[in-house]
């Protein structure tokens, strides 16, 4: 058995059992992969895939076990390479991050710029998607870090570190009646207007919907999108009232949009950064984490590395005061 055979095996699994697609991803030939797979099955004495003609039809129970162990082996191979690179002082490598549009568009640009200045030889890969899509990338071992908000149940194999809190804000055009509201904004008032907000998660309960339901209200959501820029576009068109993350409100938006305070209307949420528990964090990875969340000091990360489960991580992080990230004019703050 060779590492190359295990790499081909995982390539086939990740390509949906399509050997041709696996060969393209691995920059090799289809006959070469087929030959190595046959040799591996002969050596192990078990069938890893069921076949239909010349195509692979499904993964056998034995195949699932072997693939799971092969992933662990290949992760350890990468960990050994990372450890050797750090010990030799090498500052080259790849950092792959999966995150949501909000983080990629409004939070990460300055952090990425600072990171690139510090590590010009490190190649950055940024994947955007929903929490479910990020979880798929993590499961396929295609990223080093996942950055998202909520949906922790989708990431049972990661160490999840809270990075900052944020609140929702309400966006309306400057001539909208809500800008002349007499008194504080309430959910009951919002429920009387057509609303535009983020796409709801396919798994788990939406804190947006829950806030209305707890007051016996049914929001009139007329449009949803993953991209806050799209939401703002439709707010400008007069389609409805926007409800977005606070950091999505940029200073140039002040020209034609008004941000109304929604603190207390919806639960405050927390953005986290996650990585595999068995990962070896290279020096540049730790530095990226500190740029994104300065409270993640090397000492704290060392203590986190000695934990056995997420409950112990959560206990350590309870001692840390997280910043609150806002939009134009109030990017970073701390709770009183």
N, C-alpha and C positions, 0 to 999 in steps of 0.2 A: 504494500500500500504506500502511495506517495502523496505528498501535499498537492501535487498537480492533479491527481485523481480526485481528491477531496474538493479542490477548487472547481473542477469540471462538474462534479456532482452538485455542488451548490449553485453553479451557474445554470444548470438544467432546471433545478427546482425554482430558482428565481425568474426564469424565463417562461414559466408556465408549462414546463415539460416540452418546450419547443427547442430541439437540439440546434436547428439552424440559427435561431435567435441567440441562443447561448454561445454558439461559436462566434457570431459577430461581436457580441459583448466582450468575449474573452480573446478576441483577435487570433483565432485559430480556425482549423477546418472542422467541418461536420464529421467527416470520417474519423479524424483524430479523436474527437470527443467520444464518438460511439465506440471506438476501439478501447479507449481507456475505461469507459463505463463497463464494458464487457469483462475486461481484465479484473476490475474491482469486484464485480459480482462473483466471478469465478474464485477469486482469492477468499472472499468472505463466505462463499458457499450459500448465499441467500439472494433472492431476487429483490431488487430495490424498487423496480417499477413493473407494473403490468403493461403489456403491449397489445396493440391492435394493428396487425400488419407490421410495417416498419416504424410506426409511430409509438410514442409512449402514451399510455392512456391514463394511468393513475400511479400514485405513490403507494407502495405496499406498507403494511404496519411496520415491518422490519426497516423499510426505507425511511419512514418517518423518524424512527429511533436513530438510525445511522446519520441522517441529515442533521438532526438536533445536536448530536455529538460532534459532527464535522464542523458545525458553526462555532462551537466552543473552541475546538482546536484551532480554527483559522483566526478567531479573535485573539487567542493566546499568541499565535505567530505574529500578528500585528503588534501586540503588546510588547513582545520581545524586541521587535524592530524599533518601536518607539523608545523603549528603555535604552537600547543601544545608541540610538541617535542622540538622546539627551545626555548620556554619559560621555559621548564624544564631542559634545558642544555643538552639534549640528543644528542649524536653525532653518532647515528646509523640511517641507512636508505638505500635507493637505489637511484643511479643516473644513469638514462638511457640516452644514447647519440646516436643519429643517425648521421652518417657523411659519407664522401666519403673515398675511399681507400687512396687518397693522404694525407688527414689529419690524418687518422688512422695510416698510415705507417711512415710518415716522420715528423709529427708535434706533435702528441699526446703522444708518448711514454714517453718522459721526463716529460711532464706535469702530466700524469697519475702516474708516479713513485713518483713525489713530492706530489701529492694529496693523494696517498695511505699511504705515510709516515705520513701525517698529520691526515688522517681519516681512520685508519685501519679497523674500524667497518662498514664503508659504502661500500655497494656492488655496483660495477660498471658493467653496461651492455653497451657494445659497438656494435652497429649495423652498418654495412657498406652497401652502395648501391649508386645508382644514385640519382640525385635530385628528380626524380619522385618517386623512392622507399622511399626516406626519407620523402617526402610529405605524402605518404600513411601511414607511421608509425605515423606521427604527427596527421593525421586525425583520426587514430584509438586510439589516446591518449596512445600510448605505450612508448613514450619517453618524457623526461623532456627538453632536449636540442636538437636542430638541428644545425649542423655545415656544411656549404656548401659554394659554390662560385656561384654567379649569381642566376638565376631562382627565383628571389624574388616573381614573380607573382604566384608561386606555393604555397606560404605560406602567404595568406592574413590574417590569424588569429594570426600570431606571431608578437612579438616585435623583430625586426631585428637590431642587433648591429654590425657595422663593426669592424673587429678585426685587420686585416693587409692587405697590398697589396702584390701582387706578379706578376712577369713577367714570360713569357715563355723563355726557352732556347732551343737551337738546339744542339742535340747530334749526333756525328759521331764517327766512329772508328778512331784511331790515324793515319792510313794511307789513310784516305779519302781525295779526292781532295779539299774539302771545307776547310781543315786545311791549305791549301797553297793558299788560296784566296787572290788575289791582290786587296785590297780595302775592303770597308765595305760590310757585308752581306746584300742582298736585297731580297724582296719577289720574284722578277723576277728570281733571281738566284735559290731560293728554289723551285720555280715552275718547274724548269728543272730537278728536282730530285724526285724519288719516296719518299713519306712521310709516316711516321708512327706517329700517335698521338692518343689522347683520343677519345673514343666513343662520337659522337655528341649527344646532347640532343634531345629528341624526341619532345620537345616543345620549342618554342622560337628560335631566330636566333643565330647561332653560330658566336662568335666573330672571330674565326679562319677563317671560310669561308668568313665572311664579309670583313676581311682585304685584302684577295686576290681579292674579287669581286670589291672592291673600286678602284683597280688598273687595272681592266679588265683582271685579271689572273684567271686561273683555276688550282688549285693545284692537283697534281697526288697522291691522298691518296690511298695507296695500302693496308693499314692494320690499324685497330683501336682496342684499348683495354681500359678497365677501369683502369688497373693496370700499373703504370709506370715501375715497375720491368719487366713486360712482354714486354713493349715497348723497354726497354733497351736490353732485350734478343734478340729481332729480329733486333735491330740495330747492335748488335754484330755479328749476322749472316750475315750481309750485305744486308738485305732485303730492307733497305731504311734509310732515314735520320729521326731521332726522333725529335719531338717537344713536350716538356713536361714542367711541372711546375718547376720553378727554384729550389725549395727545394727538388726535386726528385734527384738532382745530389749530390751524397755522395762522401766523400773523397776516398773511395776505388774504385770508378768508374774511378778515374784519371789514374789507371793502363792501361786501354785500351780504354777509351772513352774521347773525347775532348768536352767540353761545349763551344759553340759559343754564344756570346752575341746577343740577339734578341730584346733588349730594343728598343722600337719605331716601331718595325715591326708589333707587335700586341698590342691591347689595354691592359693597365695595369688593372688587375682585383682585386677584393676585396673579401676576405673570411669573412663571417659573422657568428654570433651565434644568434640563435633565441629561444624564449620560449613563451608560451601562455600568452597573456595579463592578463588573470585572475589567473595566477599561483602565489602561495606564494613561494618566493625564500627562501629556508632554508639557514642557515649560511654556510653550506658546499657547497651549490650550488654557492653562491656568491664567495666563496674562489676559487672554480674551475674556475669560469669566470675570476677572477683576475690572476690566474696562466696562463690561455690561452691568456688573453688580459689585461695586467697590467694597461692600461689606464681606465678600467672599475672600477673606485673607488666606494666605498659605497655611497659617496655623489652624483656622477654622476648617479648611479643606482637609488638612491632615486628620483632625478629629473626626470629621465626617467619614474619611476613609477607613476608620477603625470601627465604624458601626456595622451592625449585622442586618439591619432592616430599616424601612422607611420611618417606622415609629420612632426609632432612636434618632434618626436625622431630624425629624420634626421637633423632637425634644430639644436638640441642640439649637435649632433655628428659632425656637420660641424666645431665646435670649437676645435675638437680634432685632433692632428697630429698623423696619423697612421704609424706604422713601415712598412718597406718593408722586406719581408722574402726572403732570397736567399738560395743557396745551399752551398756546401763545401767551407769554408773559408769566407763566407759572409752571415751567417745565419740571422742576424738581422741588419738592417740599417735604416736610415731615409733619406728622400729626402732632398736635399739641399735647 
